[in-house]
Amino acid sequence: MEKVQNFFLFCSGVEPSILEQCPSDKNKYMGIGATVFFTGVLAFFSSAYALYTVFDSALAAVAFGIVWGLMIFNLDRYIVLSMKSNGKWWRDWMVAMPRLALAILLALVISKPLEMKIFEKEINAELVIMEQEVFKNQEDQLKSRYQAQIDGERTQIAALKQEILVKTAARDTLVKQAVQEADGTGGSRNKNLGPIYRAKKAEADKAQAELDQLVAVNQPLIEAKEQTVKELETTIQTEITAIKRDGYDGMAARMEALSRLGEKSLAILYASLFITLLFIAIETAPIMVKLISYRSPYDYLLHEHEHVYQMANLESVSLRSNEVKNKVKYDTETGSHLVMARITAEKALIDHKLKEKLEELKNKPYGWKMGNFDV
């Protein structure tokens, strides 16, 4: 049990030597550490499930899940570790805001794969509908490539058939008129096979000949175009059959399915929202505990411990700074004095040499100078 407690205290990022002096804070930091640990565990399951849906490999999913879980655990531990109570609520909140934003982001990342696992059955049913929609869209796109040609062939077939129908109707009318003339039910109303009947019969025969000629021309065209339409429809079916129908169950598809379920059902939408809020609450709980808690003995001892090092560092820096300043001042002033003394000595030496030279010139004979001048 003690090992578990120590492990949770390690997860909270607390300093054991300081915590030993204030045992009343142990339960608080054990709770914070447990929250950090279980957040890492949830991150492991979340990432493992997400990777399994992508690669369909349990080994890869577990390996990446462990890495991801440890990374989230380390991040959460650092976030909690870096939170320190300063005794001023507004300052604590300002310091906590970036950490809260990061914690919320992590909660959203962790919660989404687990949401998809929770609603897996509903998502699978929605994926079937989405898969059918995708395949139908592919089929419609494929059909649209040939539909214009098929429609054109069918239009021409209808036009050729219409010509035959028009000719057939005209022939039937002329045949009817000839028959009515023969039996006296129409035309001249005289029952006979006289010249009027023969004229109408000739027109009917002519119409029949024209119809036979038209059928002889149009029927092969109709059959050829109908065969073309059948071949195009066979091609469409062949290409539809050849479409690769992979499983439509990737990560993006599942997220879209969950979104569609939320749009269709308020219950699923609210459930998804509450799951996300739950993970946000879990992820931000350690930070919120530190924010809403009064300063405990551990906070005071930690502040004192850090303050001692801060003052010692300030003292060391000040001493070194003063030492450097004094050395610089010493070197500057002694250097200046040395330079001035050298300048004074050099001036005195120059003056002395000038005086000796003048004395030497004065003591030389005038004639020697003149002779020397004349030469």
ABEGO torsion letter per residue (X at the ends): XAAAAAAAAAAAGBBAAAAAABAAAAAAAAAAAAAAAAAAAAAAAAAAAAAAAAAGBAAAAAAAAAAAAAAAAAAAAAAAAABBBAGBAAAAAAAAAAAAAAAAAAAAAAAAAAAAAAAAAAAAAAAAAAAAAAAAAAAAAAAAAAAAAAAAAAAAAAAAAAAAAAAAAAAAAAAAAAAAAAAGABEAGBBBABAAAAAAAAAAAAAAAAAAAAAAAAAAAAAAAAAAAAAAAAAAAAAAAABBBBBBABAAAAAAAAAAAAAABAAAAAAAAAAAAAAAAAAAAAAAAAAABBBBAAAAAAAAAAAAAAAAAAAAAAAAAAAAAAAAAAAAAAAAAAAAAAAAAAAAAAAAAAAAAAAAAAABBAAAAAAAAAX
